[in-house]
Amino acid sequence: MWLFSSGPVGDPPKPDEDPVDVAGIAETTRSRAHRVFAGKLGRAKLGFGEKAIATALRAPYGDFRDWHAIRDWATEIAESLQAQRSTAPS
């Protein structure tokens, strides 16, 4: 199992630390890896309270997702699974 988190926004992405709860989840699930990918924050999709929080945190609006990095990671996972399958006993 591989885990990912999405959400940091900006350039450079903030927050830059791992999500607080990911270590416990990764340990419990015995995941192979965890990656954090930048997210998207669209003002039109937020409610009043969410906009207030985004403003207070000075969170920048925009789409900060790096689709190339996401595809590269997915390719790494696929290659790992293929290699594992190739070495598995029949």
Secondary structure, 3 states (H helix, E strand, C coil): CEEEEECCECCCCECCCCCCCHHHHHHHHCCCEEEEECCEECHHHCCHHHHHHHHHCCCCCEECCCHHHHHHHHHHHHHHHHHHHHHCCC
